[in-house]
Amino acid sequence: MTDPNTVVTWFDARDRLPRSGAPVAAAITGRYPPDDATGSDPASGEEFWLVRPMYFTTLHWSEDGTEHRDCFVDSDGVVRLPYGLDSAETVTHWAELPTLPGGRTHAVLGKDVQTALRNAWGDRPDA
């Protein structure tokens, strides 16, 4: 098997943004809603900082028609802005996602998948 280890370099989202369309790991901060659903103070919810896979884009249109610029979007279509901009959850840092094992790309499609898998696994026989 090829070396499965990778090094992650985090970038401060206040200083540098990824290229448009880049898949990234995004460090997101915000606050969970309070457990009490009776309308208590939103600031009473638990604060969080976590990592989510997302992609960055210079222009995104939400399903409701809202235009977003220079934003991070997750697989559910949730938009998050870089830290310091007006958003309930913001991206503090981002890192490029690693490439697929044994390759230099983030995706392989179609007939090339099996070849890429064999190359990543090396000479190890199937289980």
Summary of the structure (lengths in Angstrom):
residues: 127
radius of gyration: 18.7
end to end distance: 14.1
largest distance: 59.8
contacts: 284
relative contact order: 0.24
helix: 10%
strand: 35%
